[in-house]
Amino acid sequence: MLGRVLVGFDGSADAEAAVRMAVGLAEASGAEVAVAAVVAASRGEADEDRRLAFAIEAEQLREQAAAAVAVCRGAGVTGTVEVVEGDHPGRALLAIATRGAFDLVVVGRHGRERAMHGGPGRVARVLVEEGDLPVLVVSATGAGGA
């Protein structure tokens, strides 16, 4: 039985499909869903530029993730949003999952490079290879995993 499901979110179609999948699983099991977005930490030449870039992108992802969480609430599932800064999205999600005692991590097959800078499957591979939690990889097109 699932108690807590973490969804890695970057605004991509696959991330939105991951939220829908997590909500379906949560409906069936009574679990809560947490949506986490990781924004690249190292951008811009100066600290002020990096802070501004983070703030802009974090707000955009927070709004998109909040819309995703509204889907959770519409389905009667408890949902929360967290936006964090990190150099590697897979490791940041792994830290969130470990800290939050999640039972499952759901991620999209392909991410948006700008927010979750990594190639297809990179985040999922880190979660699987470096973590010890079950990982579900979802595609908006229904194609296979990472």
Short mmCIF file of the C-alpha atoms (twelve columns), coordinates in Angstrom:
data_MODEL
# 
_entry.id   MODEL 
# 
loop_
_atom_site.group_PDB 
_atom_site.id 
_atom_site.type_symbol 
_atom_site.label_atom_id 
_atom_site.label_alt_id 
_atom_site.label_comp_id 
_atom_site.label_asym_id 
_atom_site.label_seq_id 
_atom_site.Cartn_x 
_atom_site.Cartn_y 
_atom_site.Cartn_z 
_atom_site.pdbx_PDB_model_num 
ATOM 1   C CA . MET A 1   0.000   0.000  0.000   1 
ATOM 2   C CA . LEU A 2   1.286   3.425  -0.922  1 
ATOM 3   C CA . GLY A 3   1.321   6.200  1.651   1 
ATOM 4   C CA . ARG A 4   3.380   8.888  -0.100  1 
ATOM 5   C CA . VAL A 5   4.149   9.355  -3.799  1 
ATOM 6   C CA . LEU A 6   6.738   11.853 -5.068  1 
ATOM 7   C CA . VAL A 7   6.471   13.201 -8.620  1 
ATOM 8   C CA . GLY A 8   9.429   14.861 -10.331 1 
ATOM 9   C CA . PHE A 9   7.996   17.791 -12.273 1 
ATOM 10  C CA . ASP A 10  9.527   20.043 -14.920 1 
ATOM 11  C CA . GLY A 11  6.491   21.228 -16.855 1 
ATOM 12  C CA . SER A 12  6.983   18.773 -19.740 1 
ATOM 13  C CA . ALA A 13  4.183   16.656 -21.192 1 
ATOM 14  C CA . ASP A 14  5.790   13.552 -19.676 1 
ATOM 15  C CA . ALA A 15  5.899   15.224 -16.234 1 
ATOM 16  C CA . GLU A 16  2.218   16.069 -16.522 1 
ATOM 17  C CA . ALA A 17  1.538   12.433 -17.452 1 
ATOM 18  C CA . ALA A 18  3.540   11.410 -14.373 1 
ATOM 19  C CA . VAL A 19  1.295   13.575 -12.180 1 
ATOM 20  C CA . ARG A 20  -1.831  11.994 -13.695 1 
ATOM 21  C CA . MET A 21  -0.388  8.518  -13.087 1 
ATOM 22  C CA . ALA A 22  0.523   9.377  -9.492  1 
ATOM 23  C CA . VAL A 23  -2.967  10.759 -8.857  1 
ATOM 24  C CA . GLY A 24  -4.516  7.557  -10.212 1 
ATOM 25  C CA . LEU A 25  -2.314  5.456  -7.951  1 
ATOM 26  C CA . ALA A 26  -3.090  7.709  -4.991  1 
ATOM 27  C CA . GLU A 27  -6.830  7.475  -5.616  1 
ATOM 28  C CA . ALA A 28  -6.593  3.690  -5.578  1 
ATOM 29  C CA . SER A 29  -4.413  3.503  -2.468  1 
ATOM 30  C CA . GLY A 30  -5.313  6.566  -0.422  1 
ATOM 31  C CA . ALA A 31  -1.786  7.952  -0.786  1 
ATOM 32  C CA . GLU A 32  -0.778  11.601 -0.797  1 
ATOM 33  C CA . VAL A 33  1.127   13.106 -3.721  1 
ATOM 34  C CA . ALA A 34  3.995   15.579 -3.521  1 
ATOM 35  C CA . VAL A 35  5.075   17.335 -6.710  1 
ATOM 36  C CA . ALA A 36  8.709   18.487 -6.701  1 
ATOM 37  C CA . ALA A 37  10.429  20.659 -9.287  1 
ATOM 38  C CA . VAL A 38  14.195  21.113 -9.439  1 
ATOM 39  C CA . VAL A 39  15.594  24.302 -10.943 1 
ATOM 40  C CA . ALA A 40  19.221  24.448 -12.064 1 
ATOM 41  C CA . ALA A 41  21.395  26.182 -9.498  1 
ATOM 42  C CA . SER A 42  24.202  27.414 -11.728 1 
ATOM 43  C CA . ARG A 43  23.126  29.997 -14.271 1 
ATOM 44  C CA . GLY A 44  24.212  33.541 -14.965 1 
ATOM 45  C CA . GLU A 45  27.519  35.251 -14.460 1 
ATOM 46  C CA . ALA A 46  26.898  36.911 -11.105 1 
ATOM 47  C CA . ASP A 47  25.138  35.777 -7.953  1 
ATOM 48  C CA . GLU A 48  22.411  38.339 -8.572  1 
ATOM 49  C CA . ASP A 49  21.848  36.943 -12.093 1 
ATOM 50  C CA . ARG A 50  21.642  33.395 -10.728 1 
ATOM 51  C CA . ARG A 51  19.161  34.404 -8.037  1 
ATOM 52  C CA . LEU A 52  17.001  36.235 -10.568 1 
ATOM 53  C CA . ALA A 53  17.074  33.320 -13.047 1 
ATOM 54  C CA . PHE A 54  16.154  30.900 -10.252 1 
ATOM 55  C CA . ALA A 55  13.310  33.117 -9.015  1 
ATOM 56  C CA . ILE A 56  11.808  33.457 -12.493 1 
ATOM 57  C CA . GLU A 57  12.006  29.785 -13.369 1 
ATOM 58  C CA . ALA A 58  10.952  28.669 -9.887  1 
ATOM 59  C CA . GLU A 59  7.811   30.807 -10.080 1 
ATOM 60  C CA . GLN A 60  6.903   29.441 -13.514 1 
ATOM 61  C CA . LEU A 61  7.346   25.844 -12.355 1 
ATOM 62  C CA . ARG A 62  5.523   26.544 -9.098  1 
ATOM 63  C CA . GLU A 63  2.499   27.782 -11.086 1 
ATOM 64  C CA . GLN A 64  2.569   24.749 -13.409 1 
ATOM 65  C CA . ALA A 65  3.012   22.368 -10.479 1 
ATOM 66  C CA . ALA A 66  0.183   24.074 -8.573  1 
ATOM 67  C CA . ALA A 67  -2.083  23.388 -11.562 1 
ATOM 68  C CA . ALA A 68  -0.984  19.755 -11.414 1 
ATOM 69  C CA . VAL A 69  -1.759  19.626 -7.699  1 
ATOM 70  C CA . ALA A 70  -5.212  21.054 -8.448  1 
ATOM 71  C CA . VAL A 71  -5.777  17.837 -10.437 1 
ATOM 72  C CA . CYS A 72  -4.916  15.945 -7.244  1 
ATOM 73  C CA . ARG A 73  -7.390  17.913 -5.179  1 
ATOM 74  C CA . GLY A 74  -10.052 17.516 -7.851  1 
ATOM 75  C CA . ALA A 75  -9.606  13.761 -7.497  1 
ATOM 76  C CA . GLY A 76  -9.800  13.947 -3.687  1 
ATOM 77  C CA . VAL A 77  -6.055  13.330 -3.292  1 
ATOM 78  C CA . THR A 78  -3.878  15.409 -0.976  1 
ATOM 79  C CA . GLY A 79  -1.159  17.138 -2.999  1 
ATOM 80  C CA . THR A 80  1.708   19.513 -2.225  1 
ATOM 81  C CA . VAL A 81  4.308   21.410 -4.268  1 
ATOM 82  C CA . GLU A 82  8.001   21.947 -3.574  1 
ATOM 83  C CA . VAL A 83  10.444  23.835 -5.801  1 
ATOM 84  C CA . VAL A 84  14.119  23.403 -4.958  1 
ATOM 85  C CA . GLU A 85  17.428  24.547 -6.362  1 
ATOM 86  C CA . GLY A 86  19.905  21.877 -7.404  1 
ATOM 87  C CA . ASP A 87  22.736  21.094 -9.785  1 
ATOM 88  C CA . HIS A 88  21.438  17.619 -10.603 1 
ATOM 89  C CA . PRO A 89  17.686  16.970 -10.650 1 
ATOM 90  C CA . GLY A 90  17.936  13.212 -10.110 1 
ATOM 91  C CA . ARG A 91  20.032  13.604 -6.980  1 
ATOM 92  C CA . ALA A 92  17.836  16.436 -5.714  1 
ATOM 93  C CA . LEU A 93  14.713  14.290 -6.158  1 
ATOM 94  C CA . LEU A 94  16.460  11.384 -4.472  1 
ATOM 95  C CA . ALA A 95  17.264  13.604 -1.478  1 
ATOM 96  C CA . ILE A 96  13.638  14.792 -1.288  1 
ATOM 97  C CA . ALA A 97  12.363  11.214 -1.572  1 
ATOM 98  C CA . THR A 98  14.680  9.971  1.156   1 
ATOM 99  C CA . ARG A 99  14.036  12.894 3.488   1 
ATOM 100 C CA . GLY A 100 10.268  12.642 2.986   1 
ATOM 101 C CA . ALA A 101 10.014  8.862  3.418   1 
ATOM 102 C CA . PHE A 102 8.237   8.376  0.098   1 
ATOM 103 C CA . ASP A 103 7.082   4.937  -1.034  1 
ATOM 104 C CA . LEU A 104 7.315   5.603  -4.787  1 
ATOM 105 C CA . VAL A 105 8.872   8.147  -7.131  1 
ATOM 106 C CA . VAL A 106 7.126   8.865  -10.442 1 
ATOM 107 C CA . VAL A 107 8.990   10.728 -13.196 1 
ATOM 108 C CA . GLY A 108 8.466   11.492 -16.841 1 
ATOM 109 C CA . ARG A 109 10.508  9.651  -19.432 1 
ATOM 110 C CA . HIS A 110 11.794  12.860 -21.005 1 
ATOM 111 C CA . GLY A 111 12.428  16.095 -19.158 1 
ATOM 112 C CA . ARG A 112 12.752  19.693 -20.121 1 
ATOM 113 C CA . GLU A 113 16.506  20.323 -20.324 1 
ATOM 114 C CA . ARG A 114 16.323  23.891 -19.142 1 
ATOM 115 C CA . ALA A 115 14.657  23.132 -15.816 1 
ATOM 116 C CA . MET A 116 15.881  19.602 -15.184 1 
ATOM 117 C CA . HIS A 117 18.993  19.825 -17.406 1 
ATOM 118 C CA . GLY A 118 19.631  16.269 -18.459 1 
ATOM 119 C CA . GLY A 119 18.985  14.001 -21.375 1 
ATOM 120 C CA . PRO A 120 16.158  11.513 -21.699 1 
ATOM 121 C CA . GLY A 121 16.185  9.044  -18.859 1 
ATOM 122 C CA . ARG A 122 19.002  10.692 -16.914 1 
ATOM 123 C CA . VAL A 123 16.855  11.552 -13.893 1 
ATOM 124 C CA . ALA A 124 15.243  8.108  -13.823 1 
ATOM 125 C CA . ARG A 125 18.625  6.389  -14.116 1 
ATOM 126 C CA . VAL A 126 20.000  8.282  -11.119 1 
ATOM 127 C CA . LEU A 127 16.915  7.481  -9.066  1 
ATOM 128 C CA . VAL A 128 17.148  3.778  -9.926  1 
ATOM 129 C CA . GLU A 129 20.930  3.388  -9.729  1 
ATOM 130 C CA . GLU A 130 21.613  5.506  -6.649  1 
ATOM 131 C CA . GLY A 131 18.405  5.093  -4.663  1 
ATOM 132 C CA . ASP A 132 16.544  2.216  -3.127  1 
ATOM 133 C CA . LEU A 133 12.984  3.349  -3.810  1 
ATOM 134 C CA . PRO A 134 10.672  2.046  -6.514  1 
ATOM 135 C CA . VAL A 135 10.642  4.359  -9.547  1 
ATOM 136 C CA . LEU A 136 7.865   4.514  -12.133 1 
ATOM 137 C CA . VAL A 137 8.809   6.126  -15.464 1 
ATOM 138 C CA . VAL A 138 5.876   7.552  -17.444 1 
ATOM 139 C CA . SER A 139 5.596   8.783  -21.016 1 
ATOM 140 C CA . ALA A 140 2.883   11.066 -22.362 1 
ATOM 141 C CA . THR A 141 2.963   9.111  -25.624 1 
ATOM 142 C CA . GLY A 142 2.717   5.714  -23.948 1 
ATOM 143 C CA . ALA A 143 6.191   4.602  -25.144 1 
ATOM 144 C CA . GLY A 144 8.418   2.450  -22.912 1 
ATOM 145 C CA . GLY A 145 10.623  3.529  -19.987 1 
ATOM 146 C CA . ALA A 146 14.021  5.135  -19.662 1 
# 
